[in-house]
Amino acid sequence: MTPTDRWPAILLRLQAEEWQRAADLAAALGVSERTIYRDMQALDDEGVPIRAVPGKGYRLREDYLLAPTALTTDEAVMLLVGSAQAAEHVEGRYRAAALSARAKLAAPLPDAEHERAGALQSSLRLVPERAFGRTAAGQTLHTLRRALVDGRSIQFDERRAGGTRRTINPYGLVHRAAAWHLVGYDHDADRVRHVRVDRITDLRLLDATFERPAGYHTPLGGDALPDQTVRVLFSAEVASTVQAASSVHVIDTEHRPDGRLLMTLRVHHEREVLPWLLSWGADAYVVEPDALRRRLAQEAQRVADQYREAPTLME
């Protein structure tokens, strides 16, 4: 268990009304007192307001705890979903806070609501509409999210499949091979299918409801780890300002003696990195793969072709 993994457990045990000795915390977490001292110092460095009194122990400052707040079951379920996903995207004190809040919210919930929260957590991706790449997908995303939350079936036509009308029980949204996919049970095919969201048209929300299979969870990660390697050489002029796109994984950087930067990336598909590479213009050169370098050259040529003739004021 890493230090930050222990922080949620420590915060759950710290209250404003009771003191917790280092020995008690160490016994509860199965670590040494010295480890607790280091953790408490780290939490204090992170800005968590902890009071420490020799001979008494530790507790949270009185004004750090909010007054009791009554939540509806739905509110608690949605906060459970949000806190779990928030913990995946923050570090330090706020990750610890998200995990300890999740534990507090989960404690009083009935088993059925635990199951509902787990199903929603595994099926919803809290992403902005622009993540789907085009404005027209906004309404599609809105309807899919509503169907996922309400557990309602949907109907739609699937583009590139002859306009086939499908009835689906939606289980979740995943990101795979640089595209968003709906995962759900297809009534006609009698199996779980993946359908690209950008191929969904004429989407309708049905009145019919469904229950997900017991224990079913849609993997939020969606993709396996990226397995395509891309190596890019950046000019010395931009080497100090290069920032990788959010869709790629940087596995190595090498600063050359002449000031240039060689960056090695892992991607699922070259589509993910193409716009980012184009944004660097002539300051980025793709070392490998050859196919991506050729595609980048073709895209750059297409852009240049659009400006062969200078536009006039009448255009």
N, C-alpha and C positions, 0 to 999 in steps of 0.2 A: 504494500500500500504506500503510495507516494504521499508527501506532506499535504498537498492540496486535496487528496482523497480523504484525508483525516479531518480536514476543516469542517465539512458539513456535520460530521458526528460530534465534533467539539461544540459547534454552535448550538446543536440540539440540546446539549447538556448544560449550556450556560444560560442562566436566567438572572433577571435583575434581583429577584428576591432571595436567592440561595447562592451560597458560596460553594465553589467546586475546588477541592484541593488537587494539586498536581498528581498526588499518589492515587486519588480516586479516578481521575481521568486516564491515567496510565493503565490502571487495572481494567477499566471498562474497554479501552481500545487495544489492550494487549501490547503496549509499547513501554519503553522505559520513561522514567520521570524526566530524564535529560531530553528525550525526544519531545515531551510535552512542553518543556521550557522553550525549546527551539520553535515549536509550532506557535506558541502564544506570542513569542517575539515577532514571528513572521506575520501573524494576523494583525498585530499592532502596527507593524510596518505597512501593511496593506490599508490601514485606516479604520479597522474595526475597533470601536471604542470599548476596550476591555479594561475593567478595574482590577488591579492586583494589590493585595494586602498581605504582607508576610504573616504567616500563622493562620490566615483565613483561606486564602486561595484566590480564585478568579470568579468574576461574574460580569455580565454585560451592564453597561451604564444604563441607568433608569430610563433616560429619554431615547434610548435606541429601540425600545420595544413599543409597538403601536398598541393602542387600546383594542380590546377584543372586538372583532368585526363579524357580524352574522353573514354567512354566505349561503346562497341556495346551492342545491346539489349540482345544478348545471354550471354555476359559477365556479364551484370547486373543481369540477371535471375539466373545464376549459383552462383554469389556472394550472392544473396538473399537466395538461398537454403543453401549454406555453412554457412552463418552468423547465420541463424536460428538454425541450428544444433550445431554450435559452442557454441551458447549461452546456450544450454542445458548441456554442459559439462565443463564450466568454471564458475568461480565466480568473484566477485569484479569488478575491473575496466575493465577487459577484457569482462566480460558478458555485462556490460553497453556499452562498445565500440561496441560489436557485435550487440546489439539491436539498438543503435543509427545509426550505419552504415546501418542497414537494413531499417530503416525509411528513411534515405537519398536516398538510392537506389530505394526504392519503389515509392517515390514521383513523379518522372517524367515518370514512366512507364505507357503505355496504359493499359486499363482494361484487354485486351486479354492476355498481358504478365503477369499481376498480376495472372490471372487464371492459366497460364502455370507454373509459379513459385510455386503456391500453390499445383498444381497437382504433380509436381516433389518432392516438399518437403514432401508430404504425402506418396510418393511411394518409394523413394530411401532411403536406409540405407547406410550411409557412413561407411562401415566396411571393414577391411582388408580381403583378400582372406582366410587367415588362420582361420578366424572366422567360416568358413564352415566346418572345421574339417579335411579336406584332400586336398592334392595338386590337385588331379584330378578335384575338384570342381572349380578350378580357372577359367578355360575356360567357364564353365557353368555360373559362376557369371559374367564374362566379357560380355557374350552374353545377359544375362538377363538385365544387366544394360543398355546396348546399346538399347535393345528393349524398356525399360522403358523411356529412354530419347527421343528416336526417335518416340515413339508411334507406334511401328510396331508389328504386330502379330508374333507368334512363333508356331512351331510344334515340338513335341517331343514324345518319347515313355515313358510310365510310368511303371517303374519296380514295381513288385508286383501287377500289375493290368492286368496281361496277356499280357504285352507288348502293351497295347492299345495306338494307335496313337492319339494324341490330338492336336487340334488347339486352341490356347488361345490368347486372348488379355490381356497382362500382366498389372495389375493395381498397384502392389507393392510387396514388400518383408516384411515379418513379422517373428518374432521369437516367437514360441509357443511350449510349452512342450519340451523344450531343443532341438528343431530342427528348421531349417529355412524352411519357406513355401513361395511358390509363390502364390499370390492371383490374379485371373484373370477370365475373362469371357470365359467359355468353349462353343465353337460354337456348338458342338454336343449335349451337355446336356442343352444348352440354359439357363445357370445360372452361377453365380459366384462361383468358386470353390477354395479350398486350396489344393496345391500339394506340398508334401515335396521335397525340392530341391535335396536331396540325392537320390531320386527315378527317377530323370529326366535323360534320356539317349538320344543320337542321337538328340541333340537339334539343330534346324534350325531356322534362322532368315528369315522371309518372307518379300516380298516387300510390301505386303498389310499393310496399315496404319489404325488406328482407332481413335476414340475420346472417352475419358472417359465420363461417364454420368455426366451431369452438377452437380456440387457440390459434386461429389464423392471424398471421402478421405479415404485412407487406414490408419488405426490407427498405428502410428509409434511404439507405445509401444508394440503392438502385444499381449502380454499376459495380463491377469488380474493379480492382485497382487498375489504373491506366497502364497499358502495356506497350504503347508506341513511343519510341524515343525521338526527340527533336533536338538538334543542336544548332544554336544561333550565335553568330558572332556579331557583336555590337561595336560600333566605332568608338574611339576614345572620347569623342565629343559628347556622347550620350551615356557612356558606361556608368557614370556616377548617378544617373537619374533613372536607370531602367528598373521598372517594376513589372513583375509578371502578371498576366491576366489571372483573374480569380478562378478560371476554369482549368488551369494547368498546375502541375506539380513540379516545382523546381527541385532537382535531385543533386545538381552540382553547379558551381560557378567557378570560373578560372580567370583571374586577372592577368592579362598578358603584359610582358615588359614594355610593350609600346603603348599601353594604356587601354587597349581593347579588352572587351569582356566576352568570354565564351560561356554561354549558359546552356545547360543540359536540362531538358524538360521531359516529362512523361504526360502523354495525352491519350484520350480514348480514340479521337479521330482528328485529322488535320483541320476539319472545319472549325474546331474549337479555337484554334490559334491563328487562323488566317487573318481575320480582321485586326487582331492585335499586332501581328507582324506588319501588315500594310500601314498601320498607323505610325510606324517608325521610319517609313520611307527607305531611302538609300542608306540609312544608318544601321540597318539590320540585314545580315546576309545569312541565309539558311545553309548550314554546312551539310546537314542531312535531316531527313531523307531526300533523295533526288526527286521523288514524285512531288513532294511539297515545294521544293525549290522551283520546279517547272510550273506548278500551278500558280505559285506566287508571281512568277514572271508573266504568265498569261494574264492574270488579273491586273497587274501593273500596266501591261500593254493595252488592255481594254480601257483603262482609265486614260492613258495617254491618247488613245485614238479619239476619245470624246473631245479633246481640246486641240486637235490638229488645225482647226480653223478658229481664229479668234472670234468670240461672239461680238455682235454689233449691239448698238444701243436699242435697236428695234426688237431684239430677241428677249 
